[in-house]
Amino acid sequence: MYRRILVTLDGSDGAEAVLTHAASMAKAMRSVITLLRVVDPVASEWGERGTIGRVNAATTMRSAFTDEAEHYLAQIAVRLRGDGLAVDTVVRQGQRARQIVDAATELRADAIAMATRSRRGLNRLMFGSVTEEVLHRSRLPVLLVRQD
């Protein structure tokens, strides 16, 4: 039985394909859904070290990205709660796969649910696969839903 399902979202419509499946699973098992969005860290320095204006601009951008991610997850949480589900949200910064696995561990999730793009060939070599890395790093069951 899964008490907590960590659902990863990246802000795209395609990633939201996992929501229907995760919600069905959570209803059947009376699980809590934790929505997670990992935002890319903004470089704290864009040029020379110690440039205060650039550091402040990066901090402002990082805060804006985090605020947008929190707002996005809050909207989805409201929708899921309207369906009778228990939902909480988490926003983290950093390398996506590592943050997903770390969040799952810290939150004591019993499963991870995520959508995958199924990249192949050159795209996979250039951009890597967050899904593949999560599968290799995590010891939890991972529900994968293919994005359309």
Protein Blocks (a to p, Z undefined) as FASTA:
>chain_A
ZZbdcdddehiaklmmmmmmmmmmmmmnopacddddddddddfbfbdghilklmmmmmmm
mmmmmmmmmmmmmmmmmmmmmnopacdddddedjfklmmmmmmmmnopabdcdddehigh
jllmmnopfklmmmmmpmcdcdddddZZ
